[in-house]
Each structure stands twice: as C-alpha cells, then as structure tokens.
Amino acid sequence: MPDHLHPTHPLALAPVAAPPSTVDGFVREFLLNLNSGRGVTLSNASATDKYFALAHTVRDYLMARWLEDLRRQREVQDKGVAYLSAEYLLGRQLDNNLLASGLSEIAEEALAACGIDLDVLRQQEVEPGLGNGGLGRLAACFIDSLATMGVPNVGYGIRYEYGIFRQTFVDGQQAEQPDAWLSLGSPWEFAHPEGAQTIAFGGHTETYDDEGVPRSRWIPAWNVQAVPYNYMVPGYQNGRVNTLRLWSAVATNSFDLRVFNSGDYEEAVRAQTYAENISKVLYPEDSTPQGKELRLQQQYFFVAASIRDVFDVMLPADFELTNLPERIIFQLNDTHPVIAVPEFMRVLVDEKKMDWDAAWAVTQQCFAYTCHTLLPEALEVWPVELLGRLLPRHLEIIYRINEDFLVAVREKFGDDEMRIRDMSIIGEHPVRSVRMAYLATVAGAKVNGVAELHSQLLRDKVLPDFNEFYPGKFINVTNGVTPRRFVRLSNPSLSGLITDALGTGWVTDLERLRELEAYAEDPEFRTQFAEVKAANKRLLSDVLRERDGFEVSDGHMLDVMVKRLHEYKRQMLKVLHIVTTYEGIISGRVAVGDVQPRTFIFGAKAAPGYVMAKRIIHLINAVGSVVNNDPRVEGKLKVLFPPNYNVTLAERVIPAADLSEQISLAGKEASGTGNMKFALNGALTIGTDDGANVEIRELVGDDNFFLFGMSEPEVESLWAKGYKPSSFYNADSGLRRSLDLIAAGAFSGGDRSMFEPIVSNLLYDDRFMVLADYSAYIGAQAKVDAAYADQDAWTRSAILNVARCGYFSSDRSMRDYIERIWHTAPSF
Ligand code: 26W
C-alpha cells in the first residue's frame, strides 16, 4: 500500500472489490455491518438492526459495480436518458437487490448460519410508496429494465418524506394515515448534501443590455436547497447498476439565529419548515389535479435540480451545447415535469447565453413526452397568475414559445382563429392558463401514448390539431412490466416451472415464454401449473390471515380487482355482479348448488378528496360484511377487501388470482399494467376492449379472454345519441333488483340514505356507463363460471396467457423507446 494514494492511482480510481460471493464472505460482511454499521452484536441485535445490516451487506456487493458504472458512464460519454417523473412506486428493495446481485441463496444460507430467518427481515422493510398507481409503478419498471439492458440512465424525482397515505378502514370507510416511511431511515439511500443545488422561486425579471445583445434575467425572491439522495437501480445479474436520484428540500439558511435570539423561535425556523414543505408529501391524486401552488413548487424544484445536475455532473464544463441532443434525452413522465422545458431554455439562453432559436432547436430534440391519461380533467393547466408569480421568467419564455408556435400554426393553417385559439398553449377559460400537455407536445421530439388504442385516441380525439400540425410526432409505445419483480420474484414456483421447461433466459428475454405454448397441451405440465396456482393461493391465504385476519376458502375461484378507485375503472360494475349473484341465491332464483364458489378480492385506494370513490369503498365493505355473514351464501360467496393495497400486497395477490378484472369503460383506461401482470401470472382476463386489454386479447386469442361490453366507438355513439342510464334499469330486471337492493338499504342496515348518492348517480348520470355494460358483463361472468368448471381447460388457457404475453415486458417497452424516441444504445 503506497504511503500516499495519488488520485489517478488504480486504488483511488477503481472501487474496492466486492466481498467474496460465498456464504462465509457474506456472514463476515453481515456481522461487520451489524457491528460497525449498527453498533450491536448478533446476540443483542434487533430485527431492524439485522435488516439494516443485511441491506448494507447487499449494498456492499453492488457498490463496486455502481461506482464502476458511474466512472465508465462519465468516461465513455454515451448518450443517456434522464427520466423525469414526479412518482416512483418502487416497492420493497431487499429481494430485488438480492436477486439482481445473484445473492438470494447465499444470503438465505448465511443468515440461517447466524440463526436468522430471512423472511423475518423481509417484513422489516417499509415499502417506499413514492407514487399513486400506474404512472409511478411504470417508472419503477422502466428504470429496472434500463439497468438490466445496460442503458445509461438516471431516474430523477422527489424524495417525499411522506409517500402515498396508509389506508385503513373505519366502519368500512377509508381513513388515511401519513406514510412516515423514513421514520427508521432507509438503508438503500445515499445522501449527498455536498451535491445540493440552489433552486430559486418568485421575484421578477428584468432585461439588460449585454454588450449590445438584449438579454433577460431572473431576480428570484427566495430559494431552497435541493439535496440529492441516490438509490441503486441494479440490473438483473449483469453487473450493472444505474442511479435513481431523488431530491429533498432543505432551507438555504435553515436557522436564523438573529431572529431566534430576538425570541421569535417560530420565525427563526419558518424558512426551514417552508422549504421542507416542498418535498414533504406526495399529492395523493391520480386523476384530478388540485392546482395547488405547492404542487407546482414540487414540479419545478425537482426538474430544475435535475437539469442543473445534468449540466454539472454529466457534461464536461466546456461541452458544446449544440451537441446536447447527442448526449441527453429527457423523457417527461406525463405533464408533471413539463416545466423542465422553459427551465432548460432559461439555462441555455439566460445563463449560457445561447441564441434563442439555436436553444429552441436543441430543446426540441432533448425532450419527449409520454401521456398517461385520456381524462380531460387529468390534463394539468396552471393559471398564468400563479405560474407568473412563482416562476416569472418561465412564463415569459412560455409566452415566447407560444408566440413562435402560433406564427407557424398560422402559416400552416391560415388565419383560422378558432384553431389558433384551440391550439394555443395559453388557454383563456375558465381562467388564463398554461396548458401543460400542449407545451409538452410543442416542445417534445415525440409524443407517445401507452397503448395502441390510447395513442390512436390521442391522435384522433385528444390532440387532433397537433397530430395534423406535427405529422409523425405522435407515436405509440405500449406499456410493460418488469418480469424480475412481477414473475421471477413474486411467483418463484411458476418461475421454477418455466425455468425447468425453458431454462433461465426468459427472465431477460420474456418473448421466450412463447415456447410454453407446446406445454399447454401436456397434461403433466398442466397439473404442475395448476398446483403452482393452488400453492400461490395458499400463500395468499396465509398472508391475508396474518395481515388482516381474513380466511381465503379453498376451492374458490379468486376473482380479483386491484387498482386505484376511480369511477372510470368501474369497481361499481363488479359490485353489481356480486349483488346480482347474492340476490339470485337469497331470492331462490338461482340454485345455490349451481353457483361456482367465488371469493372476490378488492384492493383500492381513493384520492382523499374524491368523495364518490370513498363512498364506493364504503359500499364494497358494506356488501362484503353482509355477504360474508349470510349463512345462505356461506361457502359460495366471499368478499375480501384488504386495506392499503400497495406493491407488496400486489406481489402476493396477483400470483394467486384466477380471474383478472379489467372492466373500465372503453376509451378511458390509457393502458393498464395490472392487466399484464395478471396474464403473465396465469390469470384469465375478463375485460372490455380498452387500453392494453385489446393487445392482450389479440395476443392470447379470443378463446383465452372473456371480452364483453361496448367498444370505444360504440361508447361514443351511445353518448352522442344521448345516454339514458335509467332506460337500462327499466329494461333489465336483474339490474333493477340489484340496484333496488342497494337502494333499499340491504347493505346499510336499512338506511336508504347511505348509498343513495351512488344509486342515483348511476340512474341519472352514470358518466362511465356502468348500466349500459351491465348485462354484457353478467353474461360474460356466466361464461367464466362455465369455463372454470372445466379446470383442465381453464389451466390450458391460463398457460397460453402466460406463453403469449412475453410482449408485455418493460424491456420490450424500453427497446421501443430506444428505437423510436431516444436513439441511445446499451453502452459498453
Ligand atoms: C395531477 C394529478 C394526476 C396524477 C397522476 C393526474 C394523472 C396522473 C397519472 C397520469 C395517472 C396514472 O397513473 N395514469 C395511469 O398510467 C398508467 C401507466 O401508463 C396506465 O397504465 C393507466 O392506464 C393510467 O391510468
């Protein structure tokens, strides 16, 4: 060991080698982390100590790869992807990092040697719930795939101190508790306060003469510090580790001693609390923006820090700015990070003094936008009053972008004022606002939807003018899910069966599942497959008994609907099916013997301010408590609604499911990703032709999918004709009896008022046409019962679902983004 390590010395440059991947090596590293990391010995270590020591040990094995990757990425200067997302629904990290580093077995053995049950430590991990639902989980799947494919990528986001709320039920009603996921700290994060960025807000702008060149500058009023926290994103057993960089807000001067000494203690720390608020909590809405100023502060905070980070860390100081499109592409995960566009322009024009047009040309090649919704109310708009007050220079830049854009629109479409007004980034009604989806579309090199149908509707219905103005800009990239977490990790028994048949390659090449088609014809394989499903049901039963005191009955079909609670997803259709089946039995109309025993499992959080959604949750629990305690349907029907549905529960429920409910009104669900996870785990889908259901049905075949309901064009034409939900009520006795049962208070102790708002909404409004699709749905459910009676045929169909859904790997989605949008290549 030289007495002085020169910075270029190999030991200074290259990271210290990882510990030996042996049981002994692991035990040594673990005990070291227990002693030196937690300051305890094995004998007096708590479960939390052991979990943290384990996590630190896994980190130690991944660290060498991570540091090596960071060094090589800086060295080779390949084009990288900066994924900007306000949400990352990561799920628990321990098992995924053990799997990625190939240490699962060694860790299990090493801990057993220390008398520790790995499963006990697993339970210690608090899931980082830094997302609401589909969009956040998709971001997590995508960064996993990019690391596994060796694509240089940094995921940028916000390190919320409080993630998505914890849901409990009080008398069947949703109650929210704060998600203090950091109360014990997180062993997977690395704080880098030295890398803090100063993020400015408020103030005003001024123009000045810069040696004859008129320039503008921003004079902000206040600022905060953005402190980066790095999280490892390990590739699957490929020695690669990418980075997730989440920003946390702290006050620039956290404590004002002068004010403190004057005795105004509140005032002394006001700046700190105010600043910290920015990354305090995730907004729990996943469809209707509240337009709160703090939300815009959050959005600007993380994108400004991320752009600064790219310039300071990723690019050499003297980097030629016009080459930026060869070095970086920013993918905008919905409209939430779009304020990045004027921020990028501000940095290029105001700070780096680039010419406006040259800067705009670069900007239009460095950004791309993914839209994740079809609901008009979910498209964010920011009043110019608020945006101008918080980010005065950015509003000026947006106005300039819009001016130039409308000039081009006028050139192409002539003086069509109507169209000009409709395409303007600035909307006038109800208040003068910036339409963020329009800004993203004008600035983005590409705009993509997340399923074929969704992308078609974006082109034809949501942004038709822009599609006409920008030929070729609108493309599709169908969503995907990572097979590492949602098959290999969450369904080890199915993975074992597949690997026995096909070898291990499928985990990173999911289309290989296609080779399972032949096995669907093999009775022995079908038996093993059915046993895997039965075993997963038993596992789920143990989890739900332990977690919520629920009993999952053997021999029941598990009919599962897990997703955010939203009227367009139509949990109410599922409720009507349960009530119809229940009413049929208690009325004697249906012989109880003919009913296929079913357990209906729900999982769903409602945005706290979404009243109707919370009412529907109450109704589901009310129906459940009546059905589950009615001896007339004992052993036949059961409704289970475990609270606090999250990634960890999904990993238990999905492998156990027989039937996957994907029943949104056609044209409303952008894609769905749960639908893909269920199909890949051998559940059959009952669904409408909506989102990615269409592509799942096309791949698995109509015989292996229970399609029902109106198509999107049929929905449009019924709507255009004037939809009268009550006419369906009058025409369908089964529907009438079910709705009447709810209205009569059968599930509310005779209190007719409790669920009256739900019933009257369906009868007189029913925006998502639950009543119109009811009879088709009930018909399809009868087909499901008939099909399930032939277990062997059902299993064959389930195997074909698995075999034909390799396309829905997020690795394939990433390949599409690379080929169609990013044009990056897996480097070194
Ligand atoms: C500002 C409020 C807000 C917050 C989140 C509006 C909209 C969102 C997300 C876009 C909602 C979301 O999660 N969308 C879901 O994205 C998934 C991933 O692409 C799709 O599979 C789902 O169909 C879509 O609902």
Residues whose N, C-alpha, C, O or C-beta is under 5 A from the ligand:
A	BS01	26W	G133 G134 L135 L138 E285 D286 S287 T288 P289 D334 H372 T373 A378 V450 E669 A670 S671 G672 T673
